[in-house]
Amino acid sequence: MRSYIRYALVVTSDRVKKGIRKDKIRPMLEEWLEYNNGILVYYKIVGNKVSEIVDTVKTAVTYADVVLVTGGTGPGPRDKSIEAVELVAEKRLEGLGEEHRFRSRKSVGLRASISRVSGYTLGESLIVVTPGSPDAVKVMLDILSEIAHHIVEALRGASHWDRHLNKNSPH
């Protein structure tokens, strides 16, 4: 079993895609990966169009254990990432969104409650959809540093009970 996790980054933003705004997420993710036993294997900037997001996520899961989709989680009319991912996802991991909102509330207050951040599975890949702000992505990366290995192992078929029984497990 691989000891590192392969990550994909899908930045969902019309402004970043058009070059109006700079992508601040990729450099932050690459720095985080250096310290968290991960590698970026796929990266794409897409607009806020459901079909484009769906196609990109379907491609990303063929390369990555964890697909991080940033942007498109709010209640606005251009926020389409959740709708797109739910079209292809097999399971929803609501606890990731709950934990993200809980941690975010400390810095942004009740605004955290309107975020639709969530986790999903597709095959052996975890898909996480998070708000596109660097602070929100940082919160999700902190969460992933604690739980991504466990989720990836489970998606590959490892029993979570085996880990609890094996005291020598590195995770």
C-alpha positions as CSV (number, residue, x, y, z in Angstrom):
1,M,0.0,0.0,0.0
2,R,1.3,3.5,-0.9
3,S,2.4,5.6,2.0
4,Y,1.7,8.9,0.2
5,I,-1.6,10.3,-1.1
6,R,-2.1,11.5,-4.6
7,Y,-4.1,14.8,-4.7
8,A,-5.9,16.5,-7.5
9,L,-6.9,20.2,-7.3
10,V,-9.9,21.5,-9.2
11,V,-10.2,25.3,-8.8
12,T,-13.7,26.4,-9.6
13,S,-13.8,30.1,-10.4
14,D,-14.9,32.0,-13.5
15,R,-12.6,34.9,-12.4
16,V,-9.5,32.7,-12.1
17,K,-10.2,30.9,-15.3
18,K,-10.5,34.2,-17.2
19,G,-7.3,35.5,-15.6
20,I,-9.0,38.3,-13.6
21,R,-7.9,36.8,-10.3
22,K,-4.8,34.8,-9.5
23,D,-5.1,31.2,-8.2
24,K,-3.8,31.3,-4.6
25,I,-4.8,27.8,-3.8
26,R,-2.3,25.7,-5.8
27,P,0.9,27.3,-4.2
28,M,-0.7,26.8,-0.7
29,L,-1.6,23.2,-1.5
30,E,1.8,22.4,-2.9
31,E,3.5,23.7,0.3
32,W,1.1,21.8,2.5
33,L,1.7,18.6,0.5
34,E,5.5,18.8,1.2
35,Y,4.7,18.3,4.9
36,N,1.8,15.9,4.6
37,N,3.1,13.1,2.6
38,G,1.2,14.0,-0.6
39,I,1.8,14.7,-4.2
40,L,-0.2,16.9,-6.7
41,V,-0.9,14.7,-9.7
42,Y,-3.7,16.7,-11.4
43,Y,-4.6,20.3,-11.5
44,K,-7.2,22.2,-13.5
45,I,-9.0,25.6,-13.3
46,V,-12.7,25.4,-14.4
47,G,-15.5,27.8,-14.6
48,N,-18.7,27.7,-12.6
49,K,-20.4,25.4,-15.2
50,V,-21.8,22.0,-14.0
51,S,-20.8,20.0,-17.0
52,E,-17.2,21.4,-16.9
53,I,-16.9,20.6,-13.2
54,V,-18.4,17.1,-13.7
55,D,-16.1,16.2,-16.5
56,T,-13.0,17.5,-14.6
57,V,-13.9,15.6,-11.4
58,K,-14.5,12.4,-13.4
59,T,-11.0,12.8,-14.9
60,A,-9.4,13.8,-11.6
61,V,-10.5,10.7,-9.8
62,T,-8.7,8.5,-12.4
63,Y,-5.4,10.0,-11.2
64,A,-5.9,10.9,-7.5
65,D,-6.8,9.4,-4.2
66,V,-8.2,12.8,-3.0
67,V,-9.8,15.4,-5.2
68,L,-10.0,18.9,-3.7
69,V,-12.6,21.0,-5.4
70,T,-12.4,24.7,-4.3
71,G,-15.2,27.2,-4.9
72,G,-18.8,27.0,-5.6
73,T,-20.1,26.1,-2.1
74,G,-22.1,29.1,-1.3
75,P,-25.8,29.9,-1.8
76,G,-25.3,32.1,-4.9
77,P,-26.5,31.5,-8.4
78,R,-23.0,30.8,-9.7
79,D,-22.1,28.3,-6.9
80,K,-22.5,25.0,-8.7
81,S,-19.7,22.7,-7.4
82,I,-21.9,20.8,-5.0
83,E,-24.6,20.2,-7.6
84,A,-21.9,19.0,-10.1
85,V,-20.1,16.6,-7.7
86,E,-23.4,15.1,-6.4
87,L,-24.2,14.1,-10.0
88,V,-21.2,11.7,-10.0
89,A,-20.6,10.9,-6.3
90,E,-21.4,7.5,-4.8
91,K,-21.5,8.5,-1.1
92,R,-21.7,11.7,0.9
93,L,-19.4,12.1,3.9
94,E,-21.4,14.8,5.8
95,G,-19.0,14.8,8.8
96,L,-16.3,16.5,6.8
97,G,-18.6,19.5,6.1
98,E,-19.8,19.5,9.7
99,E,-16.3,19.6,11.0
100,H,-15.3,22.3,8.5
101,R,-18.2,24.5,9.5
102,F,-17.5,23.9,13.2
103,R,-13.8,25.0,12.8
104,S,-14.6,27.9,10.5
105,R,-17.2,29.4,12.9
106,K,-14.3,30.4,15.2
107,S,-13.0,32.9,12.5
108,V,-16.0,33.8,10.3
109,G,-18.9,33.4,12.8
110,L,-22.3,32.3,11.5
111,R,-21.3,32.9,7.9
112,A,-19.8,29.4,8.2
113,S,-23.3,27.9,8.5
114,I,-24.2,28.9,4.9
115,S,-21.3,27.0,3.4
116,R,-22.3,23.7,1.7
117,V,-18.8,22.3,2.1
118,S,-18.9,18.5,2.0
119,G,-17.1,15.3,1.3
120,Y,-18.0,12.5,-1.2
121,T,-16.7,9.3,-2.6
122,L,-16.4,8.0,-6.1
123,G,-14.8,4.7,-6.5
124,E,-11.6,4.6,-4.4
125,S,-11.3,8.4,-4.4
126,L,-12.4,11.0,-1.8
127,I,-13.8,14.2,-3.2
128,V,-13.8,17.2,-1.0
129,V,-15.7,20.4,-2.0
130,T,-14.6,23.4,0.0
131,P,-15.1,27.2,-0.3
132,G,-12.5,28.8,-2.5
133,S,-11.0,31.3,0.0
134,P,-7.5,30.4,1.1
135,D,-8.6,30.4,4.8
136,A,-11.4,27.9,4.1
137,V,-9.1,25.7,2.1
138,K,-6.5,25.8,5.0
139,V,-9.2,24.6,7.4
140,M,-10.0,21.7,5.1
141,L,-6.3,20.9,4.7
142,D,-6.0,20.8,8.5
143,I,-8.9,18.3,8.6
144,L,-7.5,16.2,5.8
145,S,-4.1,16.0,7.6
146,E,-5.9,14.2,10.4
147,I,-8.2,11.9,8.4
148,A,-7.3,11.6,4.7
149,H,-5.1,8.5,5.2
150,H,-7.9,6.7,7.1
151,I,-10.5,7.5,4.4
152,V,-8.2,6.5,1.6
153,E,-7.4,3.2,3.3
154,A,-11.1,2.5,3.8
155,L,-11.9,3.3,0.2
156,R,-9.2,0.9,-0.9
157,G,-11.0,-1.8,1.2
158,A,-9.1,-1.8,4.4
159,S,-11.2,-2.5,7.5
160,H,-11.2,0.4,10.0
161,W,-11.4,-2.3,12.7
162,D,-8.0,-3.7,11.6
163,R,-6.4,-0.4,12.4
164,H,-7.9,-0.3,15.9
165,L,-6.7,-3.8,16.5
166,N,-3.2,-3.2,15.2
167,K,-1.5,-0.9,17.7
168,N,1.5,-0.6,15.3
169,S,-0.5,1.1,12.6
170,P,1.3,4.4,11.5
171,H,-2.1,6.2,11.0
